[in-house]
Amino acid sequence: MKILVITDLYPIKDDEKHTPKTIYDFVQEWKKQGHEVKIIKPNFMLNSFLRKKPFYKSGIYGDVENINYWLPFWGGVKNKVKSVQFGHLTPALSSRRGGEDFHIVIAHMPSGLIFANKLGLDFCAGVHVSDIEVLTNPIYSIYFKPELEKAYQNAKKIACRSFVLKEKFLKLYPEFAPKTFVAPSGIDFEPIKREWKPNGKIKVLTCGQFIKRKNIDKVIQACDDFENIELTVIGSGGKYRDLRKLSEKPVFTGQLTHEKVLEKMRESDIFILPSVNETFGMVYLEAMASGCITVCTKNDGIDGIIKDNENGFLTEARINELKGIIQRILDYPDKNKILFNAYKTVLLYNAKTVADDYIKNINSGIKG
C-alpha cells in the first residue's frame, strides 16, 4: 500500500532533539510492514521560528520533502510540491483528485491539515493538542481556525491521538463523531513483568523537558517531605537552575538517550509526570512497560489508557494532590495488581498493533 503523510511534525535528521517522533514512529512501522510511504512537510516559517524548530531549506531529504512558506499557504500550493506529481488517484479514501497511486493520505498538525485540504485531497486528519489550541484560542480566529474547520469538514476520517483529545474535539464538533476514532501510539519493545520489591528507598522517577507545563517542580516539592523516597530527575532545559534550588535531595541526570531512560525506568518503582497539554505521552506507556507504577495528569494525555486505581493513578498538577497520590501508592494494599494490570494494558499498545489499527480505521469501519 502507498501512503502519503503530510505534516510539519516530522524530523528530517535523526538527531533532532526537540522534534517529537510521534508520526515518524508510525511511518517506520508502516515501512516495516511493507508499505511505501512518502512525507510532505509543509513548513510555515513564522510558526517554526516561534516554536524554535530547526530550519532546513526547501528540498527533498530522502522520503521527506520540506517546503517552506512565509505566508500560511495562500495561493497555489500544489505547484511547489516536487516529489509527488498530482494527477489521477484511486485511493481507498475515494480521493477527488490526487497524484501517484496513493491508497491513503494522512495529515497531522494544523499546517498539515490545511495544506492537504488545499491540495484537494481526500485525507484522514489527525487531532493533536495544537489543533484544540487553534480551534479555541481567539488569536487564531481570523485565518487558521476557519481553515482548520474546513479541513476537518472535508476530511474523510479524523484520528484523535488520545481518548482525552477525542472527547475534547467532539465537544467542539459533535457532528464529526461518525468519522472520528482514536489513534494512540505504541511501544516498540517487549514489556516486562515486575513485582513491587523496592530495594532500600522507594525510587521515584520523573522525566521531561524543563519547561513549565511539565510541572517537574511540583514533583520535586511533593517528594521532598518523604524520607523514604529517592527522586531521580531526567531532562534538561531553561528551568534547570530553578529546579535545583527547590531541594538538594533529587538526583539530576541531565539529558539521557532513550535506552538510558528505559534503563532508569526499569530501576525505578514509581514514575510521576503531572504534565499538562500533552497530545499523548509515550513516556507513560514506556514507564508502564518498564514495570513502574505510573502517575499521569487527570483529563490529559494518556488518561483513558491509565485508569485510576486500576493500572496506574491519575492526579491534578498540584503539590498537595501529588503528595496525596504518593501516599496512596505507598499505602495501597495490592501494588502488584496495579503492576500486572499495567502490563496487560501495554500489551495492547505495541507499535505494530497501533499502526495496523490506524490503517484499518481509515480503510474500514470506525473503532474506538
C-alpha positions in Angstrom: 0.0 0.0 0.0 1.2 3.5 -0.8 0.8 6.1 1.9 1.3 9.9 1.7 1.8 11.7 5.1 1.5 15.5 5.2 2.8 17.1 8.4 5.3 19.5 9.8 5.7 17.2 12.9 8.5 15.2 11.3 12.3 15.1 11.8 14.5 15.5 8.8 17.6 14.4 10.7 17.8 11.7 13.3 19.5 13.9 15.9 16.7 16.5 16.1 16.3 16.5 19.9 13.1 18.5 20.2 11.1 17.2 17.2 8.7 14.6 18.6 8.9 11.3 16.7 5.3 10.5 17.0 4.4 10.4 13.3 7.9 9.2 12.5 7.3 6.1 14.6 4.1 5.3 12.7 5.9 5.8 9.4 8.8 3.5 10.4 6.3 0.8 11.4 4.3 1.1 8.2 7.6 0.7 6.2 8.5 -2.4 8.2 5.2 -3.9 7.2 6.0 -3.3 3.5 4.1 -0.1 2.8 5.6 2.6 0.7 5.5 6.0 2.5 6.3 9.5 1.4 6.2 12.6 3.5 5.4 16.2 2.6 6.5 18.6 5.3 4.8 22.0 4.8 6.6 24.4 7.0 5.1 27.8 7.9 8.2 29.8 8.6 6.9 32.2 11.3 5.4 29.3 13.2 8.7 27.5 13.0 10.7 30.4 14.4 8.2 30.9 17.3 8.4 27.2 18.2 12.3 27.2 17.8 12.2 24.4 15.3 15.3 23.5 13.3 15.5 25.2 9.9 16.0 23.4 6.6 15.9 24.7 3.1 13.1 23.7 0.8 14.1 20.4 -0.8 13.9 16.6 -0.8 15.6 14.8 2.1 15.2 11.1 1.5 11.5 10.3 1.8 10.7 13.8 3.1 10.0 16.9 1.0 10.4 20.0 3.1 8.5 23.0 1.7 8.9 26.4 3.3 6.2 29.1 3.2 6.4 32.6 4.6 2.7 33.1 4.3 0.3 30.4 5.5 -0.4 28.5 2.3 -2.1 31.3 0.3 -2.4 30.8 -3.4 -1.5 27.7 -5.3 0.3 25.3 -3.0 0.3 22.4 -5.4 3.0 23.8 -7.7 5.6 23.9 -5.0 5.4 20.1 -4.5 8.3 18.4 -6.4 8.4 14.8 -5.0 4.7 14.0 -5.9 3.1 14.5 -9.2 -0.6 15.2 -8.9 -2.9 13.7 -11.4 -5.3 10.7 -11.2 -5.7 8.9 -7.9 -7.6 5.7 -6.9 -7.1 5.5 -3.1 -9.2 3.7 -0.5 -10.5 7.1 0.6 -12.0 7.7 -2.8 -10.0 10.9 -3.3 -11.5 13.6 -5.5 -8.1 14.1 -7.1 -4.5 13.2 -6.2 -1.2 12.2 -7.7 0.7 9.0 -7.7 -1.4 6.0 -6.9 -1.6 6.6 -3.1 -4.1 4.5 -1.3 -4.1 6.6 1.8 -3.4 10.2 2.6 -2.9 11.2 6.3 -2.4 14.7 7.5 -1.2 15.8 11.0 -0.9 19.2 12.7 -2.8 22.3 11.7 -0.5 23.2 8.8 -0.5 19.7 7.5 -4.3 19.6 7.5 -4.7 22.9 5.9 -2.1 22.0 3.3 -3.8 18.7 2.5 -7.2 20.4 2.2 -5.8 23.0 -0.2 -4.3 20.2 -2.3 -7.8 19.0 -2.9 -7.1 15.5 -1.5 -9.4 13.3 0.5 -7.5 12.5 3.6 -7.5 11.4 7.2 -7.0 14.3 9.6 -5.1 13.9 12.9 -6.1 15.8 16.1 -3.3 17.0 18.4 -3.3 19.4 21.3 -2.2 22.1 18.9 -5.4 21.6 16.9 -7.5 22.2 20.0 -5.5 25.3 20.7 -6.1 26.7 17.2 -9.8 25.9 17.4 -10.3 27.5 20.8 -7.8 30.4 21.1 -9.2 33.7 19.7 -5.8 34.6 18.4 -6.2 32.1 15.5 -9.8 33.1 14.7 -9.1 35.2 11.7 -7.4 32.7 9.4 -6.2 29.4 11.0 -9.4 28.4 12.8 -11.7 28.7 9.7 -9.2 27.0 7.5 -8.8 24.2 10.0 -12.5 23.8 10.4 -12.8 23.4 6.6 -10.1 20.7 6.7 -12.0 18.7 9.3 -15.2 19.2 7.4 -13.7 17.8 4.3 -11.6 15.0 5.9 -13.0 11.5 5.3 -11.8 10.3 8.7 -10.5 12.1 11.8 -7.9 10.4 14.0 -7.6 11.8 17.6 -4.3 11.0 19.2 -5.8 10.1 22.6 -9.1 9.4 24.2 -9.0 12.7 26.0 -8.5 14.6 22.7 -11.4 12.8 21.1 -13.6 13.9 24.0 -12.4 17.5 23.8 -12.7 17.6 20.0 -16.2 16.1 19.9 -17.4 18.6 22.5 -16.5 21.3 20.0 -17.7 19.4 16.9 -20.2 16.6 17.8 -21.3 16.4 14.2 -17.9 14.7 13.3 -18.4 11.8 15.7 -19.3 9.2 13.0 -15.9 9.6 11.3 -13.8 10.1 14.4 -11.6 7.4 16.1 -8.6 7.2 18.4 -5.1 6.6 17.0 -2.8 6.2 20.0 0.9 5.5 20.0 2.6 2.1 20.9 5.8 0.9 22.4 8.5 -0.8 20.3 9.9 -3.1 22.9 8.7 -6.1 24.9 7.1 -5.0 28.2 8.4 -6.6 31.4 6.6 -8.1 34.4 7.7 -6.8 37.7 6.6 -7.2 41.3 6.7 -4.5 43.9 10.1 -5.1 45.6 11.8 -1.8 46.4 15.5 -2.2 47.2 16.0 0.2 50.1 14.4 3.5 49.5 11.5 3.7 47.1 12.8 5.0 43.8 10.6 7.7 42.1 11.4 8.9 38.6 10.3 11.9 36.6 11.4 12.7 33.0 10.8 15.6 30.6 11.9 18.9 29.3 12.4 21.5 32.0 9.5 23.7 30.9 6.6 25.0 32.9 3.8 22.7 31.6 5.8 19.5 32.6 5.3 20.5 36.3 8.5 18.8 37.4 8.9 21.5 40.1 5.8 20.1 41.7 7.1 16.6 41.7 10.3 17.7 43.4 8.3 19.6 46.1 5.8 16.8 46.6 8.6 14.2 47.1 10.6 16.4 49.4 8.7 15.5 52.6 9.0 11.7 52.1 12.1 10.5 53.9 11.8 7.0 52.3 11.8 8.3 48.7 14.7 8.8 46.4 13.8 11.0 43.4 15.6 11.0 40.1 15.0 13.7 37.5 15.9 13.1 33.8 15.9 16.0 31.4 17.3 19.4 30.5 16.0 22.9 29.8 15.9 26.5 30.8 14.4 25.9 34.2 17.3 23.7 35.4 18.7 26.2 37.9 15.3 26.9 39.3 14.6 23.2 39.8 18.0 22.6 41.5 17.2 25.3 44.1 14.0 23.6 45.2 15.7 20.7 47.0 19.1 19.1 47.5 17.6 15.6 47.5 16.8 14.8 43.9 19.4 13.2 41.6 19.6 15.1 38.3 21.0 13.0 35.4 20.8 15.5 32.6 19.5 14.5 29.2 19.8 10.8 28.5 19.5 8.6 25.4 16.2 6.7 25.0 17.8 3.5 26.0 19.3 5.0 29.2 15.9 6.4 30.1 14.4 3.0 29.8 17.2 1.6 32.0 16.3 4.2 34.7 12.7 3.2 34.4 13.5 -0.4 35.0 15.4 0.6 38.1 12.5 2.7 39.4 9.4 1.9 41.4 7.2 4.8 40.6 7.0 7.1 37.6 5.3 10.5 38.0 4.9 13.3 35.4 1.9 15.7 36.0 2.4 17.3 32.6 -0.4 19.3 31.0 -1.4 19.9 27.4 0.1 16.5 26.3 -1.1 15.1 23.0 -0.5 11.6 24.1 2.6 11.0 26.3 4.7 8.0 25.1 6.8 8.2 28.3 3.9 7.0 30.4 3.4 3.9 28.3 7.2 3.3 28.4 7.1 3.6 32.2 4.2 1.1 32.5 6.0 -1.3 30.2 9.2 -1.0 32.3 7.4 -2.1 35.4 6.8 1.3 37.1 3.6 2.3 39.0 2.7 5.2 36.7 1.0 8.5 37.6 -0.3 10.9 34.9 -2.5 14.0 34.9 -6.3 13.8 35.0 -8.1 14.7 31.8 -4.8 15.0 29.9 -2.6 12.9 27.6 -2.8 9.2 28.3 -5.8 9.4 30.7 -8.3 6.8 29.4 -5.5 4.3 28.9 -4.3 4.8 32.5 -7.3 4.2 34.8 -7.1 5.4 38.4 -6.6 2.6 41.0 -6.7 0.0 38.2 -3.5 0.1 36.2 -2.0 3.4 37.5 -3.0 6.6 39.1 -4.4 10.0 38.0 -3.6 13.3 39.6 -4.1 17.0 39.4 -1.0 19.0 38.8 -0.8 20.4 42.3 1.7 19.8 45.0 -0.8 18.6 47.7 -2.5 16.4 45.2 0.8 14.8 44.3 1.7 14.2 47.9 -1.7 12.5 48.4 -1.1 10.3 45.3 2.3 9.3 46.6 0.8 8.4 50.0 -2.0 6.5 48.3 0.5 4.4 46.4 2.6 3.7 49.5 -0.5 2.6 51.4 -2.1 0.7 48.5 -2.6 -2.9 49.7 -2.1 -4.7 46.4 0.5 -2.8 44.3 1.3 -6.0 42.3 -2.3 -5.8 41.0 -1.6 -2.3 39.6 1.6 -3.5 38.0 0.0 -6.6 36.5 -2.9 -4.6 35.1 -0.4 -2.1 33.6 1.5 -4.9 32.0 -1.7 -6.3 30.4 -2.6 -2.8 29.2 0.7 -2.1 27.4 0.4 -5.5 25.6 -2.4 -3.9 23.7 -0.4 -0.8 22.8 2.6 -2.0 20.8 3.9 -0.2 17.7 2.7 -2.9 15.2 -0.8 -3.1 16.6 -1.5 0.6 16.8 0.0 1.1 13.3 -2.2 -1.7 11.9 -5.3 -0.3 13.7 -4.6 3.2 12.3 -4.8 1.9 8.7 -7.8 -0.4 9.5 -9.8 2.5 10.9 -9.1 4.6 7.8 -10.0 1.8 5.4 -13.0 0.3 7.2 -15.5 1.0 10.0 -14.7 3.2 12.9 -13.5 1.7 16.2 -12.5 3.4 19.5 
